Amino acid sequence: ASDELMDTVDYVALNAIAKEEMAVRAKLLEVVCQRMIDRIMNEHPMVQKAWVNVAKLNPPINGDVERVALTFTAER
């Protein structure tokens, strides 16, 4: 592991991807996760492996469910 800034992913850019994709309406969390992971892998070639976790608080489903969450992983 390196301690050099030039060897890291731009976290501001990753946050922008998350904000942009969360702003696009989708019926399924799976779609949001896939869009995010695709953009990370396509826009940041130095990323070798990525995990995206998306959660929906108080989902509109029957039962007392605090949240549902998904994690998608991609690897080169």
N, CA, C and O atoms as CSV, one atom per row, in Angstrom:
chain,resi,resn,atom,element,x,y,z
A,1,ALA,N,N,0.844,-1.188,0.000
A,1,ALA,CA,C,0.000,0.000,0.000
A,1,ALA,C,C,0.876,1.234,0.000
A,1,ALA,O,O,1.938,1.276,0.622
A,2,SER,N,N,0.406,2.220,-0.706
A,2,SER,CA,C,1.146,3.466,-0.830
A,2,SER,C,C,0.538,4.529,0.077
A,2,SER,O,O,-0.647,4.480,0.408
A,3,ASP,N,N,1.359,5.477,0.467
A,3,ASP,CA,C,0.894,6.612,1.266
A,3,ASP,C,C,0.879,7.881,0.416
A,3,ASP,O,O,0.844,8.991,0.947
A,4,GLU,N,N,0.906,7.710,-0.896
A,4,GLU,CA,C,0.934,8.844,-1.817
A,4,GLU,C,C,-0.467,9.150,-2.334
A,4,GLU,O,O,-1.203,8.249,-2.736
A,5,LEU,N,N,-0.823,10.426,-2.319
A,5,LEU,CA,C,-2.140,10.860,-2.778
A,5,LEU,C,C,-2.387,10.478,-4.232
A,5,LEU,O,O,-3.511,10.135,-4.600
A,6,MET,N,N,-1.350,10.534,-5.060
A,6,MET,CA,C,-1.514,10.220,-6.484
A,6,MET,C,C,-1.851,8.740,-6.719
A,6,MET,O,O,-2.287,8.370,-7.809
A,7,ASP,N,N,-1.652,7.904,-5.710
A,7,ASP,CA,C,-1.948,6.478,-5.831
A,7,ASP,C,C,-3.340,6.110,-5.310
A,7,ASP,O,O,-3.680,4.931,-5.201
A,8,THR,N,N,-4.133,7.121,-4.994
A,8,THR,CA,C,-5.462,6.855,-4.449
A,8,THR,C,C,-6.548,7.233,-5.446
A,8,THR,O,O,-6.302,7.921,-6.437
A,9,VAL,N,N,-7.737,6.771,-5.159
A,9,VAL,CA,C,-8.911,7.153,-5.937
A,9,VAL,C,C,-9.421,8.467,-5.365
A,9,VAL,O,O,-9.364,8.689,-4.155
A,10,ASP,N,N,-9.912,9.326,-6.226
A,10,ASP,CA,C,-10.457,10.614,-5.809
A,10,ASP,C,C,-11.807,10.384,-5.128
A,10,ASP,O,O,-12.805,10.105,-5.793
A,11,TYR,N,N,-11.830,10.502,-3.807
A,11,TYR,CA,C,-13.059,10.246,-3.059
A,11,TYR,C,C,-14.144,11.266,-3.363
A,11,TYR,O,O,-15.331,10.963,-3.246
A,12,VAL,N,N,-13.751,12.463,-3.750
A,12,VAL,CA,C,-14.736,13.471,-4.159
A,12,VAL,C,C,-15.455,12.994,-5.420
A,12,VAL,O,O,-16.670,13.153,-5.542
A,13,ALA,N,N,-14.711,12.415,-6.353
A,13,ALA,CA,C,-15.311,11.893,-7.587
A,13,ALA,C,C,-16.227,10.708,-7.287
A,13,ALA,O,O,-17.296,10.586,-7.886
A,14,LEU,N,N,-15.818,9.839,-6.369
A,14,LEU,CA,C,-16.671,8.706,-5.997
A,14,LEU,C,C,-17.952,9.184,-5.326
A,14,LEU,O,O,-19.031,8.644,-5.573
A,15,ASN,N,N,-17.828,10.193,-4.484
A,15,ASN,CA,C,-19.012,10.756,-3.840
A,15,ASN,C,C,-19.938,11.386,-4.877
A,15,ASN,O,O,-21.160,11.292,-4.756
A,16,ALA,N,N,-19.368,12.024,-5.890
A,16,ALA,CA,C,-20.184,12.623,-6.956
A,16,ALA,C,C,-20.962,11.542,-7.705
A,16,ALA,O,O,-22.136,11.732,-8.024
A,17,ILE,N,N,-20.317,10.418,-7.984
A,17,ILE,CA,C,-21.009,9.304,-8.646
A,17,ILE,C,C,-22.184,8.852,-7.786
A,17,ILE,O,O,-23.292,8.667,-8.290
A,18,ALA,N,N,-21.947,8.677,-6.506
A,18,ALA,CA,C,-23.016,8.229,-5.606
A,18,ALA,C,C,-24.168,9.227,-5.586
A,18,ALA,O,O,-25.330,8.836,-5.689
A,19,LYS,N,N,-23.856,10.501,-5.456
A,19,LYS,CA,C,-24.907,11.522,-5.409
A,19,LYS,C,C,-25.687,11.582,-6.718
A,19,LYS,O,O,-26.914,11.677,-6.713
A,20,GLU,N,N,-24.969,11.527,-7.841
A,20,GLU,CA,C,-25.631,11.596,-9.149
A,20,GLU,C,C,-26.542,10.393,-9.374
A,20,GLU,O,O,-27.673,10.548,-9.835
A,21,GLU,N,N,-26.063,9.215,-9.055
A,21,GLU,CA,C,-26.863,8.012,-9.287
A,21,GLU,C,C,-28.037,7.901,-8.311
A,21,GLU,O,O,-29.093,7.382,-8.672
A,22,MET,N,N,-27.859,8.378,-7.092
A,22,MET,CA,C,-28.972,8.367,-6.142
A,22,MET,C,C,-30.054,9.364,-6.548
A,22,MET,O,O,-31.213,9.209,-6.162
A,23,ALA,N,N,-29.689,10.380,-7.321
A,23,ALA,CA,C,-30.662,11.384,-7.770
A,23,ALA,C,C,-31.511,10.885,-8.941
A,23,ALA,O,O,-32.552,11.466,-9.244
A,24,VAL,N,N,-31.065,9.805,-9.602
A,24,VAL,CA,C,-31.811,9.237,-10.731
A,24,VAL,C,C,-32.813,8.230,-10.172
A,24,VAL,O,O,-32.448,7.292,-9.464
A,25,ARG,N,N,-34.056,8.445,-10.502
A,25,ARG,CA,C,-35.119,7.576,-9.987
A,25,ARG,C,C,-34.966,6.140,-10.491
A,25,ARG,O,O,-34.681,5.901,-11.664
A,26,ALA,N,N,-35.161,5.202,-9.580
A,26,ALA,CA,C,-35.114,3.780,-9.932
A,26,ALA,C,C,-36.085,3.037,-9.028
A,26,ALA,O,O,-36.266,3.401,-7.866
A,27,LYS,N,N,-36.703,2.008,-9.558
A,27,LYS,CA,C,-37.631,1.202,-8.763
A,27,LYS,C,C,-36.895,0.205,-7.875
A,27,LYS,O,O,-37.394,-0.184,-6.819
A,28,LEU,N,N,-35.712,-0.202,-8.308
A,28,LEU,CA,C,-34.982,-1.255,-7.605
A,28,LEU,C,C,-33.614,-0.776,-7.124
A,28,LEU,O,O,-32.899,-0.084,-7.849
A,29,LEU,N,N,-33.261,-1.148,-5.901
A,29,LEU,CA,C,-31.926,-0.838,-5.388
A,29,LEU,C,C,-30.847,-1.513,-6.226
A,29,LEU,O,O,-29.743,-0.988,-6.370
A,30,GLU,N,N,-31.171,-2.676,-6.775
A,30,GLU,CA,C,-30.206,-3.404,-7.606
A,30,GLU,C,C,-29.750,-2.564,-8.793
A,30,GLU,O,O,-28.580,-2.598,-9.175
A,31,VAL,N,N,-30.671,-1.818,-9.365
A,31,VAL,CA,C,-30.345,-0.969,-10.521
A,31,VAL,C,C,-29.399,0.153,-10.101
A,31,VAL,O,O,-28.437,0.458,-10.805
A,32,VAL,N,N,-29.675,0.756,-8.961
A,32,VAL,CA,C,-28.818,1.839,-8.462
A,32,VAL,C,C,-27.412,1.309,-8.181
A,32,VAL,O,O,-26.425,1.928,-8.578
A,33,CYS,N,N,-27.317,0.176,-7.504
A,33,CYS,CA,C,-26.009,-0.427,-7.215
A,33,CYS,C,C,-25.238,-0.716,-8.492
A,33,CYS,O,O,-24.048,-0.414,-8.583
A,34,GLN,N,N,-25.907,-1.298,-9.476
A,34,GLN,CA,C,-25.229,-1.659,-10.715
A,34,GLN,C,C,-24.745,-0.425,-11.462
A,34,GLN,O,O,-23.637,-0.420,-11.997
A,35,ARG,N,N,-25.564,0.619,-11.503
A,35,ARG,CA,C,-25.135,1.861,-12.171
A,35,ARG,C,C,-23.901,2.438,-11.492
A,35,ARG,O,O,-22.962,2.861,-12.167
A,36,MET,N,N,-23.896,2.459,-10.177
A,36,MET,CA,C,-22.746,3.002,-9.446
A,36,MET,C,C,-21.493,2.181,-9.705
A,36,MET,O,O,-20.436,2.735,-10.007
A,37,ILE,N,N,-21.605,0.875,-9.589
A,37,ILE,CA,C,-20.429,0.021,-9.764
A,37,ILE,C,C,-19.905,0.110,-11.190
A,37,ILE,O,O,-18.693,0.109,-11.408
A,38,ASP,N,N,-20.811,0.186,-12.166
A,38,ASP,CA,C,-20.394,0.337,-13.563
A,38,ASP,C,C,-19.636,1.635,-13.770
A,38,ASP,O,O,-18.590,1.648,-14.419
A,39,ARG,N,N,-20.152,2.723,-13.227
A,39,ARG,CA,C,-19.475,4.012,-13.395
A,39,ARG,C,C,-18.120,4.037,-12.714
A,39,ARG,O,O,-17.154,4.555,-13.274
A,40,ILE,N,N,-18.037,3.486,-11.519
A,40,ILE,CA,C,-16.747,3.458,-10.820
A,40,ILE,C,C,-15.720,2.706,-11.650
A,40,ILE,O,O,-14.604,3.187,-11.846
A,41,MET,N,N,-16.089,1.535,-12.136
A,41,MET,CA,C,-15.140,0.728,-12.902
A,41,MET,C,C,-14.808,1.367,-14.249
A,41,MET,O,O,-13.671,1.267,-14.709
A,42,ASN,N,N,-15.771,2.016,-14.886
A,42,ASN,CA,C,-15.532,2.642,-16.191
A,42,ASN,C,C,-14.778,3.959,-16.093
A,42,ASN,O,O,-13.939,4.253,-16.944
A,43,GLU,N,N,-15.057,4.744,-15.087
A,43,GLU,CA,C,-14.477,6.080,-14.977
A,43,GLU,C,C,-13.176,6.119,-14.182
A,43,GLU,O,O,-12.471,7.127,-14.205
A,44,HIS,N,N,-12.853,5.049,-13.488
A,44,HIS,CA,C,-11.647,5.022,-12.650
A,44,HIS,C,C,-10.856,3.750,-12.925
A,44,HIS,O,O,-10.963,2.778,-12.176
A,45,PRO,N,N,-10.062,3.748,-13.996
A,45,PRO,CA,C,-9.332,2.540,-14.400
A,45,PRO,C,C,-8.344,2.014,-13.357
A,45,PRO,O,O,-7.976,0.840,-13.404
A,46,MET,N,N,-7.912,2.853,-12.424
A,46,MET,CA,C,-6.971,2.367,-11.408
A,46,MET,C,C,-7.667,1.497,-10.353
A,46,MET,O,O,-6.998,0.780,-9.608
A,47,VAL,N,N,-8.988,1.555,-10.284
A,47,VAL,CA,C,-9.731,0.738,-9.323
A,47,VAL,C,C,-9.715,-0.711,-9.804
A,47,VAL,O,O,-10.154,-1.010,-10.914
A,48,GLN,N,N,-9.210,-1.600,-8.965
A,48,GLN,CA,C,-9.140,-3.018,-9.307
A,48,GLN,C,C,-10.331,-3.800,-8.763
A,48,GLN,O,O,-10.758,-4.795,-9.348
A,49,LYS,N,N,-10.855,-3.335,-7.636
A,49,LYS,CA,C,-12.010,-3.994,-7.028
A,49,LYS,C,C,-12.825,-2.928,-6.310
A,49,LYS,O,O,-12.274,-2.047,-5.651
A,50,ALA,N,N,-14.139,-3.019,-6.445
A,50,ALA,CA,C,-15.007,-2.026,-5.811
A,50,ALA,C,C,-16.206,-2.705,-5.170
A,50,ALA,O,O,-16.716,-3.706,-5.674
A,51,TRP,N,N,-16.642,-2.148,-4.060
A,51,TRP,CA,C,-17.860,-2.577,-3.382
A,51,TRP,C,C,-18.775,-1.369,-3.289
A,51,TRP,O,O,-18.330,-0.271,-2.957
A,52,VAL,N,N,-20.035,-1.567,-3.576
A,52,VAL,CA,C,-21.033,-0.511,-3.411
A,52,VAL,C,C,-22.131,-1.071,-2.521
A,52,VAL,O,O,-22.675,-2.144,-2.782
A,53,ASN,N,N,-22.445,-0.336,-1.479
A,53,ASN,CA,C,-23.513,-0.728,-0.569
A,53,ASN,C,C,-24.563,0.367,-0.587
A,53,ASN,O,O,-24.255,1.537,-0.361
A,54,VAL,N,N,-25.807,-0.015,-0.857
A,54,VAL,CA,C,-26.919,0.933,-0.881
A,54,VAL,C,C,-27.998,0.412,0.056
A,54,VAL,O,O,-28.340,-0.771,0.030
A,55,ALA,N,N,-28.529,1.299,0.879
A,55,ALA,CA,C,-29.592,0.925,1.812
A,55,ALA,C,C,-30.783,1.856,1.643
A,55,ALA,O,O,-30.631,3.037,1.333
A,56,LYS,N,N,-31.951,1.309,1.850
A,56,LYS,CA,C,-33.180,2.101,1.852
A,56,LYS,C,C,-33.781,1.994,3.248
A,56,LYS,O,O,-34.100,0.905,3.725
A,57,LEU,N,N,-33.929,3.153,3.892
A,57,LEU,CA,C,-34.491,3.187,5.234
A,57,LEU,C,C,-36.010,3.127,5.167
A,57,LEU,O,O,-36.633,3.727,4.291
A,58,ASN,N,N,-36.584,2.404,6.093
A,58,ASN,CA,C,-38.046,2.277,6.185
A,58,ASN,C,C,-38.693,1.970,4.836
A,58,ASN,O,O,-39.530,2.743,4.370
A,59,PRO,N,N,-38.326,0.870,4.207
A,59,PRO,CA,C,-38.889,0.546,2.892
A,59,PRO,C,C,-40.392,0.280,2.984
A,59,PRO,O,O,-40.881,-0.210,4.002
A,60,PRO,N,N,-41.117,0.606,1.918
A,60,PRO,CA,C,-42.574,0.425,1.933
A,60,PRO,C,C,-42.976,-1.034,1.692
A,60,PRO,O,O,-43.563,-1.367,0.662
A,61,ILE,N,N,-42.656,-1.880,2.646
A,61,ILE,CA,C,-43.027,-3.294,2.549
A,61,ILE,C,C,-43.786,-3.677,3.816
A,61,ILE,O,O,-43.696,-2.991,4.834
A,62,ASN,N,N,-44.519,-4.755,3.747
A,62,ASN,CA,C,-45.258,-5.217,4.922
A,62,ASN,C,C,-44.286,-5.665,6.003
A,62,ASN,O,O,-43.291,-6.334,5.725
A,63,GLY,N,N,-44.585,-5.293,7.220
A,63,GLY,CA,C,-43.736,-5.691,8.328
A,63,GLY,C,C,-42.982,-4.504,8.882
A,63,GLY,O,O,-42.963,-3.424,8.292
A,64,ASP,N,N,-42.370,-4.719,10.010
A,64,ASP,CA,C,-41.596,-3.682,10.677
A,64,ASP,C,C,-40.133,-3.833,10.266
A,64,ASP,O,O,-39.344,-4.480,10.956
A,65,VAL,N,N,-39.788,-3.230,9.141
A,65,VAL,CA,C,-38.441,-3.355,8.584
A,65,VAL,C,C,-37.765,-1.988,8.646
A,65,VAL,O,O,-38.247,-1.018,8.061
A,66,GLU,N,N,-36.646,-1.926,9.360
A,66,GLU,CA,C,-35.923,-0.669,9.514
A,66,GLU,C,C,-35.251,-0.246,8.211
A,66,GLU,O,O,-35.264,0.927,7.839
A,67,ARG,N,N,-34.657,-1.237,7.520
A,67,ARG,CA,C,-33.984,-0.936,6.255
A,67,ARG,C,C,-33.717,-2.217,5.487
A,67,ARG,O,O,-33.711,-3.316,6.042
A,68,VAL,N,N,-33.498,-2.041,4.199
A,68,VAL,CA,C,-33.002,-3.126,3.358
A,68,VAL,C,C,-31.719,-2.616,2.719
A,68,VAL,O,O,-31.596,-1.425,2.434
A,69,ALA,N,N,-30.771,-3.505,2.496
A,69,ALA,CA,C,-29.486,-3.085,1.946
A,69,ALA,C,C,-28.962,-4.133,0.975
A,69,ALA,O,O,-29.219,-5.329,1.115
A,70,LEU,N,N,-28.226,-3.651,-0.002
A,70,LEU,CA,C,-27.580,-4.511,-0.995
A,70,LEU,C,C,-26.121,-4.118,-1.108
A,70,LEU,O,O,-25.768,-2.954,-0.920
A,71,THR,N,N,-25.281,-5.080,-1.412
A,71,THR,CA,C,-23.879,-4.809,-1.700
A,71,THR,C,C,-23.535,-5.471,-3.023
A,71,THR,O,O,-23.763,-6.666,-3.210
A,72,PHE,N,N,-22.987,-4.686,-3.935
A,72,PHE,CA,C,-22.514,-5.204,-5.221
A,72,PHE,C,C,-20.999,-5.084,-5.237
A,72,PHE,O,O,-20.436,-4.140,-4.683
A,73,THR,N,N,-20.348,-6.041,-5.870
A,73,THR,CA,C,-18.897,-6.060,-5.991
A,73,THR,C,C,-18.516,-6.236,-7.450
A,73,THR,O,O,-19.169,-6.973,-8.189
A,74,ALA,N,N,-17.458,-5.555,-7.859
A,74,ALA,CA,C,-16.911,-5.739,-9.205
A,74,ALA,C,C,-15.398,-5.837,-9.091
A,74,ALA,O,O,-14.781,-5.218,-8.223
A,75,GLU,N,N,-14.820,-6.619,-9.974
A,75,GLU,CA,C,-13.372,-6.821,-9.957
A,75,GLU,C,C,-12.873,-6.920,-11.387
A,75,GLU,O,O,-13.537,-7.492,-12.251
A,76,ARG,N,N,-11.696,-6.358,-11.626
A,76,ARG,CA,C,-11.095,-6.442,-12.959
A,76,ARG,C,C,-10.408,-7.773,-13.126
A,76,ARG,O,O,-9.837,-8.045,-14.182
